[in-house]
Amino acid sequence: MNAGIRERNRFAATVAVSPTGANVTPQSPRNLQLQAGSGEGHLGR
């Protein structure tokens, strides 16, 4: 996810599985697909 944010124009899409606390914006990373399971409780807060 950090590479997708840092080098936005290099990647057409980013897939994040169990993501970090990266600074995601509506523009970056491009075409983000976020995969989160029931153990990812911190994402909904």
PDB file as gemmi writes it, atoms N, CA and C in Angstrom:
CRYST1    1.000    1.000    1.000  90.00  90.00  90.00 P 1                      
ATOM      1  N   MET A   1       0.825  -1.162   0.000  1.00  0.00           N  
ATOM      2  CA  MET A   1       0.000   0.000   0.000  1.00  0.00           C  
ATOM      3  C   MET A   1       0.882   1.243   0.000  1.00  0.00           C  
ATOM      4  N   ASN A   2       1.985   1.202   0.732  1.00  0.00           N  
ATOM      5  CA  ASN A   2       2.859   2.376   0.750  1.00  0.00           C  
ATOM      6  C   ASN A   2       3.442   2.675  -0.627  1.00  0.00           C  
ATOM      7  N   ALA A   3       3.808   1.637  -1.390  1.00  0.00           N  
ATOM      8  CA  ALA A   3       4.329   1.860  -2.741  1.00  0.00           C  
ATOM      9  C   ALA A   3       3.247   2.450  -3.637  1.00  0.00           C  
ATOM     10  N   GLY A   4       2.010   1.988  -3.499  1.00  0.00           N  
ATOM     11  CA  GLY A   4       0.905   2.525  -4.281  1.00  0.00           C  
ATOM     12  C   GLY A   4       0.624   3.983  -3.988  1.00  0.00           C  
ATOM     13  N   ILE A   5       0.881   4.385  -2.768  1.00  0.00           N  
ATOM     14  CA  ILE A   5       0.706   5.791  -2.381  1.00  0.00           C  
ATOM     15  C   ILE A   5       1.898   6.615  -2.848  1.00  0.00           C  
ATOM     16  N   ARG A   6       3.082   6.116  -2.585  1.00  0.00           N  
ATOM     17  CA  ARG A   6       4.311   6.844  -2.890  1.00  0.00           C  
ATOM     18  C   ARG A   6       4.522   7.010  -4.396  1.00  0.00           C  
ATOM     19  N   GLU A   7       4.194   5.961  -5.177  1.00  0.00           N  
ATOM     20  CA  GLU A   7       4.416   5.986  -6.617  1.00  0.00           C  
ATOM     21  C   GLU A   7       3.084   5.785  -7.343  1.00  0.00           C  
ATOM     22  N   ARG A   8       2.160   6.656  -7.074  1.00  0.00           N  
ATOM     23  CA  ARG A   8       0.783   6.558  -7.544  1.00  0.00           C  
ATOM     24  C   ARG A   8       0.675   6.280  -9.034  1.00  0.00           C  
ATOM     25  N   ASN A   9       1.470   6.928  -9.862  1.00  0.00           N  
ATOM     26  CA  ASN A   9       1.363   6.780 -11.311  1.00  0.00           C  
ATOM     27  C   ASN A   9       2.043   5.524 -11.844  1.00  0.00           C  
ATOM     28  N   ARG A  10       2.769   4.827 -11.019  1.00  0.00           N  
ATOM     29  CA  ARG A  10       3.442   3.599 -11.450  1.00  0.00           C  
ATOM     30  C   ARG A  10       2.506   2.390 -11.439  1.00  0.00           C  
ATOM     31  N   PHE A  11       1.498   2.405 -10.575  1.00  0.00           N  
ATOM     32  CA  PHE A  11       0.611   1.271 -10.399  1.00  0.00           C  
ATOM     33  C   PHE A  11      -0.814   1.627 -10.821  1.00  0.00           C  
ATOM     34  N   ALA A  12      -1.461   0.739 -11.561  1.00  0.00           N  
ATOM     35  CA  ALA A  12      -2.837   0.971 -11.985  1.00  0.00           C  
ATOM     36  C   ALA A  12      -3.820   0.692 -10.856  1.00  0.00           C  
ATOM     37  N   ALA A  13      -3.417  -0.187  -9.920  1.00  0.00           N  
ATOM     38  CA  ALA A  13      -4.303  -0.559  -8.814  1.00  0.00           C  
ATOM     39  C   ALA A  13      -3.475  -1.052  -7.641  1.00  0.00           C  
ATOM     40  N   THR A  14      -4.090  -1.049  -6.461  1.00  0.00           N  
ATOM     41  CA  THR A  14      -3.462  -1.557  -5.252  1.00  0.00           C  
ATOM     42  C   THR A  14      -4.449  -2.469  -4.545  1.00  0.00           C  
ATOM     43  N   VAL A  15      -3.971  -3.651  -4.153  1.00  0.00           N  
ATOM     44  CA  VAL A  15      -4.778  -4.580  -3.370  1.00  0.00           C  
ATOM     45  C   VAL A  15      -4.137  -4.668  -1.995  1.00  0.00           C  
ATOM     46  N   ALA A  16      -4.906  -4.381  -0.965  1.00  0.00           N  
ATOM     47  CA  ALA A  16      -4.392  -4.407   0.404  1.00  0.00           C  
ATOM     48  C   ALA A  16      -5.082  -5.520   1.186  1.00  0.00           C  
ATOM     49  N   VAL A  17      -4.288  -6.441   1.712  1.00  0.00           N  
ATOM     50  CA  VAL A  17      -4.789  -7.523   2.552  1.00  0.00           C  
ATOM     51  C   VAL A  17      -4.265  -7.257   3.953  1.00  0.00           C  
ATOM     52  N   SER A  18      -5.181  -7.123   4.900  1.00  0.00           N  
ATOM     53  CA  SER A  18      -4.798  -6.814   6.272  1.00  0.00           C  
ATOM     54  C   SER A  18      -3.933  -5.552   6.293  1.00  0.00           C  
ATOM     55  N   PRO A  19      -4.494  -4.430   5.861  1.00  0.00           N  
ATOM     56  CA  PRO A  19      -3.720  -3.221   5.622  1.00  0.00           C  
ATOM     57  C   PRO A  19      -3.134  -2.580   6.880  1.00  0.00           C  
ATOM     58  N   THR A  20      -2.166  -1.738   6.623  1.00  0.00           N  
ATOM     59  CA  THR A  20      -1.511  -0.969   7.674  1.00  0.00           C  
ATOM     60  C   THR A  20      -2.268   0.334   7.899  1.00  0.00           C  
ATOM     61  N   GLY A  21      -1.725   1.186   8.687  1.00  0.00           N  
ATOM     62  CA  GLY A  21      -2.326   2.487   8.933  1.00  0.00           C  
ATOM     63  C   GLY A  21      -1.861   3.535   7.944  1.00  0.00           C  
ATOM     64  N   ALA A  22      -1.611   3.143   6.699  1.00  0.00           N  
ATOM     65  CA  ALA A  22      -1.124   4.070   5.672  1.00  0.00           C  
ATOM     66  C   ALA A  22      -2.109   5.212   5.473  1.00  0.00           C  
ATOM     67  N   ASN A  23      -1.594   6.321   5.016  1.00  0.00           N  
ATOM     68  CA  ASN A  23      -2.391   7.522   4.801  1.00  0.00           C  
ATOM     69  C   ASN A  23      -3.104   7.448   3.450  1.00  0.00           C  
ATOM     70  N   VAL A  24      -4.262   6.800   3.422  1.00  0.00           N  
ATOM     71  CA  VAL A  24      -5.051   6.623   2.204  1.00  0.00           C  
ATOM     72  C   VAL A  24      -5.921   7.855   1.979  1.00  0.00           C  
ATOM     73  N   THR A  25      -5.977   8.315   0.724  1.00  0.00           N  
ATOM     74  CA  THR A  25      -6.843   9.431   0.348  1.00  0.00           C  
ATOM     75  C   THR A  25      -7.729   8.973  -0.808  1.00  0.00           C  
ATOM     76  N   PRO A  26      -8.716   9.749  -1.198  1.00  0.00           N  
ATOM     77  CA  PRO A  26      -9.537   9.368  -2.353  1.00  0.00           C  
ATOM     78  C   PRO A  26      -8.723   9.250  -3.655  1.00  0.00           C  
ATOM     79  N   GLN A  27      -7.590   9.910  -3.741  1.00  0.00           N  
ATOM     80  CA  GLN A  27      -6.770   9.886  -4.944  1.00  0.00           C  
ATOM     81  C   GLN A  27      -5.633   8.868  -4.897  1.00  0.00           C  
ATOM     82  N   SER A  28      -5.252   8.431  -3.718  1.00  0.00           N  
ATOM     83  CA  SER A  28      -4.058   7.612  -3.601  1.00  0.00           C  
ATOM     84  C   SER A  28      -4.193   6.593  -2.476  1.00  0.00           C  
ATOM     85  N   PRO A  29      -3.904   5.338  -2.701  1.00  0.00           N  
ATOM     86  CA  PRO A  29      -3.464   4.741  -3.954  1.00  0.00           C  
ATOM     87  C   PRO A  29      -4.617   4.592  -4.936  1.00  0.00           C  
ATOM     88  N   ARG A  30      -4.282   4.481  -6.195  1.00  0.00           N  
ATOM     89  CA  ARG A  30      -5.284   4.365  -7.254  1.00  0.00           C  
ATOM     90  C   ARG A  30      -6.004   3.023  -7.172  1.00  0.00           C  
ATOM     91  N   ASN A  31      -7.286   3.035  -7.454  1.00  0.00           N  
ATOM     92  CA  ASN A  31      -8.085   1.806  -7.563  1.00  0.00           C  
ATOM     93  C   ASN A  31      -7.811   0.827  -6.429  1.00  0.00           C  
ATOM     94  N   LEU A  32      -7.974   1.272  -5.218  1.00  0.00           N  
ATOM     95  CA  LEU A  32      -7.693   0.454  -4.031  1.00  0.00           C  
ATOM     96  C   LEU A  32      -8.775  -0.593  -3.818  1.00  0.00           C  
ATOM     97  N   GLN A  33      -8.343  -1.844  -3.659  1.00  0.00           N  
ATOM     98  CA  GLN A  33      -9.232  -2.923  -3.231  1.00  0.00           C  
ATOM     99  C   GLN A  33      -8.747  -3.340  -1.859  1.00  0.00           C  
ATOM    100  N   LEU A  34      -9.602  -3.202  -0.880  1.00  0.00           N  
ATOM    101  CA  LEU A  34      -9.252  -3.482   0.510  1.00  0.00           C  
ATOM    102  C   LEU A  34      -9.900  -4.789   0.942  1.00  0.00           C  
ATOM    103  N   GLN A  35      -9.091  -5.729   1.386  1.00  0.00           N  
ATOM    104  CA  GLN A  35      -9.569  -7.018   1.894  1.00  0.00           C  
ATOM    105  C   GLN A  35      -9.359  -7.024   3.402  1.00  0.00           C  
ATOM    106  N   ALA A  36     -10.416  -7.153   4.140  1.00  0.00           N  
ATOM    107  CA  ALA A  36     -10.309  -7.172   5.605  1.00  0.00           C  
ATOM    108  C   ALA A  36     -11.244  -8.235   6.159  1.00  0.00           C  
ATOM    109  N   GLY A  37     -10.739  -9.004   7.107  1.00  0.00           N  
ATOM    110  CA  GLY A  37     -11.530 -10.061   7.728  1.00  0.00           C  
ATOM    111  C   GLY A  37     -12.097  -9.625   9.064  1.00  0.00           C  
ATOM    112  N   SER A  38     -12.766 -10.536   9.719  1.00  0.00           N  
ATOM    113  CA  SER A  38     -13.416 -10.226  10.998  1.00  0.00           C  
ATOM    114  C   SER A  38     -12.407  -9.867  12.085  1.00  0.00           C  
ATOM    115  N   GLY A  39     -11.165 -10.270  11.923  1.00  0.00           N  
ATOM    116  CA  GLY A  39     -10.130  -9.931  12.907  1.00  0.00           C  
ATOM    117  C   GLY A  39      -9.585  -8.519  12.753  1.00  0.00           C  
ATOM    118  N   GLU A  40     -10.064  -7.790  11.780  1.00  0.00           N  
ATOM    119  CA  GLU A  40      -9.588  -6.432  11.514  1.00  0.00           C  
ATOM    120  C   GLU A  40     -10.504  -5.404  12.177  1.00  0.00           C  
ATOM    121  N   GLY A  41     -10.849  -5.602  13.409  1.00  0.00           N  
ATOM    122  CA  GLY A  41     -11.793  -4.736  14.108  1.00  0.00           C  
ATOM    123  C   GLY A  41     -11.406  -3.268  14.128  1.00  0.00           C  
ATOM    124  N   HIS A  42     -10.127  -2.979  14.115  1.00  0.00           N  
ATOM    125  CA  HIS A  42      -9.665  -1.590  14.177  1.00  0.00           C  
ATOM    126  C   HIS A  42     -10.043  -0.790  12.934  1.00  0.00           C  
ATOM    127  N   LEU A  43     -10.381  -1.455  11.822  1.00  0.00           N  
ATOM    128  CA  LEU A  43     -10.721  -0.732  10.598  1.00  0.00           C  
ATOM    129  C   LEU A  43     -12.092  -0.075  10.662  1.00  0.00           C  
ATOM    130  N   GLY A  44     -12.966  -0.583  11.461  1.00  0.00           N  
ATOM    131  CA  GLY A  44     -14.308  -0.033  11.535  1.00  0.00           C  
ATOM    132  C   GLY A  44     -14.477   1.049  12.583  1.00  0.00           C  
ATOM    133  N   ARG A  45     -13.409   1.436  13.208  1.00  0.00           N  
ATOM    134  CA  ARG A  45     -13.488   2.434  14.295  1.00  0.00           C  
ATOM    135  C   ARG A  45     -12.986   3.764  13.890  1.00  0.00           C  
TER     136      ARG A  45                                                      
END                                                                             
